[in-house]
Amino acid sequence: MDKLNDIQKPDINGLIEEVKPLVEKTFPKDKIPDDLWGLLDSVFRLIKNKAPSGDVKLINHAVQELVYAGKTFAPYRTTRKVSIFGSARIGPGQTDYELAVNFAKQITHRGFMVITGAGPGIMAAGNEGAGRKRSFGVNIKLPFEQTANEFIENDPKLIDFKYFFTRKVTFVKETDALVLFPGGFGTMDEAFESLTLIQTGKTTPVPIVCLEQPNGSFWNRWLHFLKTDLLGRGLISPNDLNMFKITESPEEACDIITNFYSCYHSQRYVGDDLVFRLLKPIDDNTLCGLNNRFSTLVTQGEIERCDMLPEEVNEPETANMHRLRFKFNKKDFGLLRMMIDFINDHT
């Protein structure tokens, strides 16, 4: 440990090489991800760079939160989940609250679990409808609120966060769909951040559904703003509006989510190729339609079938799935969302 007190002298890579045998003596070597050594490298650099204690506390606490969240979600990794967002000020008896309860019940009956912010209002409605067994809560500690709602309080799947950013990372990392009910700044923040992450390719496409009571105007007015002030001024592209859908029906919201995964399963980049993993085969007519309709997404060659690639061996759960690959332009994610819909509708 003397070397840690004189971190300026030794080479950090050399120090990590000295630590490795100690770690590998305690944990099986094949269970230690390569990126762990990069994390250790960052720790040593904080010492070397004499990082202020405030920075170290923030980084340490953020890592602790993400580690704990990952551990909590790990046993449920193969179960798809829906994140529900909406106002904490919409209470029981109000139409949108009851609509959220109804939606949560229906989507869990279709095999999904529900993630909420664990607070009151729409968050409580989501946990109430899903029930404890099918619920997660990712609570944020605030000076004026909020304790966890009664439907998730003291549950082992409840996680308390100090930082909004680690909470947001957890929401995006763990969810397979987003359902937005009317809400205030927090709901708008979640809506626009999710759209931004998908629009820029920082996260994979997932269904985003805006749901409210019949004859409500909240989301239609929001859409009017997007079309008039954002699209109308050229601040977004027309295809960006394909990244979400608006409905007044919890049944339709459930259909949108389940249909998204009816054939499409997941995607990843392998070199310059974007690879779709699919639950059903693509016939020749559908493949031809894909190449005709979505050719602008492809920078070279065409959309083609392929087998599991060597780079995917670390994902054995996808081994028996069907695949498409193409060289994606990495910019038109709204049209990519439409391509997923096309695949699901034609298989």
TILO-501160 format. One record per residue (C-alpha): x, y, z. Coordinates in steps of 0.05 Angstrom, whole numbers, plus 32768, in hexadecimal, padded with zeros to 4 digits. Layout:
TILO-501160
XYZ ...
***
This chain:
TILO-501160
800080008000 803C802E8005 803980387FBA 7FF480577FC0 8013808E7FEB 8046809D7FB6 801B80947F78 804280C87F51 807D80997F49 806380557F31 8043804C7EEE 7FF880427EF8 7FF580087EC6 802D7FE67EEC 80097FF17F2E 7FCA7FD27F11 7FF37F967EFB 800B7F8D7F42 7FC47F917F5D 7FA77F5F7F2B 7FC37F207F4B 7FA57F347F8E 7F607F3E7F6F 7F647EFF7F45 7F777ED77F83 7F357EEC7FA3 7F077EEB7F67 7F057EBB7F2B 7F2B7ED97EF1 7EF47ECC7EBF 7EC37EF37EEB 7EEC7F337EEA 7ED87F617EAF 7F117F847E8B 7EF17FC77E99 7EFC7FBD7EE3 7F457FCD7ED9 7F32800D7EB6 7F0880207EF3 7F4480117F20 7F6F803C7EF2 7F3F80767EFD 7F44806D7F49 7F9080717F46 7F8C80AE7F1A 7F5F80D17F4C 7F9780C77F7F 7FCE80DB7F4F 7FA9811A7F39 7F9A812D7F82 7F5081337F73 7F29815E7FA5 7F0581377FDB 7EC281517FC2 7ECF81337F7D 7EE480F17F9B 7EA680EE7FC7 7E7880FB7F8C 7E9A80C77F60 7E9C80947F99 7E53809E7FAB 7E3D809B7F62 7E62805A7F56 7E45803C7F96 7DFE804E7F7F 7E0980307F3A 7E287FF17F57 7DED7FE87F87 7DBA7FF57F50 7DDC7FC27F23 7DDB7F8E7F5A 7D917F9B7F68 7D7C7F947F1F 7DAB7F5A7F0E 7D7B7F207F22 7D467F3E7EF4 7D737F4D7EB8 7D4E7F1F7E88 7D097F3D7E99 7CF57F797E6F 7CE27FB77E96 7CBA7FF77E8A 7CCB80397EAC 7C8F80647EBF 7C9680AF7EC7 7C6380E47EDB 7C5181197F0D 7C57810C7F58 7C1C813B7F60 7BE881107F3D 7BC680E87F75 7B9780AE7F7E 7B5280B97F61 7B6C80E57F29 7B6380CA7EE3 7BAC80C77ED0 7BBE80A47F12 7B8B806E7F05 7BA280697EBD 7BEA805D7ED6 7BD180267F05 7BAC80067ECC 7BE780097E9D 7C177FEC7ED0 7BE87FB27EDD 7BE17FA37E93 7C2B7FA77E81 7C3F7F7A7EBB 7C0B7F477EA4 7C327F477E62 7C717F327E86 7C937F757E93 7CAA7F937ED4 7CA17FDD7EE6 7CD480107EFC 7CBE80527F1C 7CDE808A7F42 7CC0806C7F82 7C9E80AC7F97 7C5580C27F9B 7C2580D17F62 7C2E80AD7F20 7C6A80897F3D 7C3F806B7F74 7C0A805A7F41 7C3D80337F19 7C54800B7F55 7C0C80007F6C 7BF77FE47F29 7C347FB97F21 7C357F9F7F69 7C747F957F92 7C8A7F557F70 7C8E7F787F2C 7CA67FBC7F44 7CE77FE27F4A 7CEF80267F6B 7D2A80557F5D 7D1F808B7F90 7D4380CE7F93 7D5580ED7FD6 7D3C81357FD8 7D3B81688010 7CEF8171800E 7CD9812D7FF2 7CD680F47FE6 7CCC80B5800E 7CBC80777FE7 7C73806A7FDA 7C4F80348002 7C4E80037FC7 7C9A7FFD7FC3 7CB280158008 7CE37FE5802A 7CE47FB87FED 7D297F9B7FDB 7D1E7FB67F94 7D1C7FFE7FAF 7D5C80267FA2 7D6A806B7FC1 7D95809B7F98 7DB880DA7FAE 7DC780F17F67 7D9680FC7F2E 7DCA80E87EFA 7DD680A37F17 7D8B80997F1D 7D8280AD7ED4 7DB9807E7EBE 7D9680467EE2 7D5280567EC3 7D6F80567E7D 7D9D801A7E88 7D687FEC7EA5 7D297FFE7E7E 7D0D7FE17E3D 7CD680147E34 7CC080587E4F 7C79806E7E5F 7C6E80B77E6E 7C3180D47E90 7C23811E7E99 7C56813E7EC8 7C8181797ED7 7CCB818A7ED0 7CE281457EE5 7CB681217EB2 7CCB81517E7B 7D1381477E8F 7D0C80FB7E89 7CE681017E47 7D18812E7E25 7D55810B7E40 7D3A80C77E28 7D2B80E47DE3 7D6F81057DE0 7D9480C57DF2 7D6E809E7DBC 7D7480D67D89 7DC080D97D92 7DCA808D7D96 7DE380907DDE 7DB1805A7DEF 7D8D80267DC6 7D4680347DAD 7D0E80217DDC 7CC380307DD7 7CAF80737DF6 7C65807B7E02 7C4280BB7E1A 7C0280A77E3D 7BCA80D17E5C 7B8080D07E6A 7B4E80CF7E30 7B4281157E11 7B7F812F7E37 7BA881667E16 7BEB81617E3B 7C1281377E08 7BEF81547DCB 7C03819A7DE0 7C4A81817DED 7C4A81627DA7 7C3181A47D8A 7C6C81C77DAA 7C9C81947D8C 7C7E819B7D47 7C7881E77D48 7CB482007D6F 7CE681C77D65 7CD681A67D23 7CB981E77D06 7CFB820B7D12 7D2681D27CFA 7D4081C17D3F 7D2E81777D38 7D22814B7CFC 7CDD812F7CE8 7CF380E87CF7 7D0380FB7D3F 7CB880FC7D4B 7CB780B17D3E 7CDD80A47D7F 7C9D80A87DAA 7C53809A7DA5 7C1780BC7DC7 7BDA80967DDE 7B9F809A7E0F 7B98804E7E15 7BC080237E46 7BB17FE77E19 7BD0800B7DDD 7C0C80207E07 7C177FD77E1A 7C0F7FC27DD1 7C437FF67DBA 7C757FDA7DEC 7C697F907DE0 7C667F987D95 7CAA7FBA7D97 7CC77F797DB1 7C9C7F497D88 7CD57F3C7D57 7D0C7F6F7D67 7D347F5A7DA5 7D727F857DAA 7DAB7FA47D84 7DF67FB17D89 7E2F7FCC7D60 7E637F9B7D46 7E997FC47D26 7E787FF07CF2 7E397FC57CF0 7DF97FCE7D17 7DDD7F897D26 7D937F7D7D36 7D837F3E7D5D 7D3E7F257D4B 7D0E7EF07D67 7CF27EDE7D23 7D117ED37CDE 7D0D7F097CA8 7CF27EF17C65 7D0B7F097C22 7CD17F397C16 7CDA7F5B7C5A 7D257F607C4F 7D197F7F7C0B 7CE87FB07C2A 7D1A7FC37C5F 7D4F7FD37C2B 7D1F7FFB7C01 7D0080237C39 7D3C802E7C67 7D7580337C36 7D8780797C50 7D9C80597C92 7DD280307C6F 7E15804F7C5F 7E3180147C38 7E167FD37C1D 7DD07FBF7C33 7DA87FA27C6C 7DB77F577C6E 7DAC7F197C97 7DE67EFD7CBF 7DF67EC97CF3 7E0E7ED67D3A 7E507EFB7D35 7E8F7EE77D5C 7E8C7F287D82 7E497F137DA0 7E617ED47DC3 7E5C7EF87E06 7E107EFB7DFB 7DFD7EB17DF7 7DB47EC17E04 7DAF7EDD7DBD 7DD27EA37D9C 7D947E857D7C 7D777EC77D65 7D717EDE7D1D 7D9B7F1A7D07 7D9F7F557CD8 7DDB7F817CCF 7DEB7FC07CA9 7E197FFC7CAB 7DEE80307CCF 7DF8807A7CC3 7DF480847D0F 7DCA80C37D0A 7D8280B57CF6 7D6980927D34 7D2180A77D28 7D2080817CE6 7D4480477D08 7D0980447D39 7CDA803F7CFC 7D0580067CE1 7CFA7FDF7D21 7CAF7FEA7D1A 7CB27FD27CD2 7CD57F927CE6 7CA37F847D1D 7C687F927CF0 7C817F647CB8 7C967F267CDF 
***
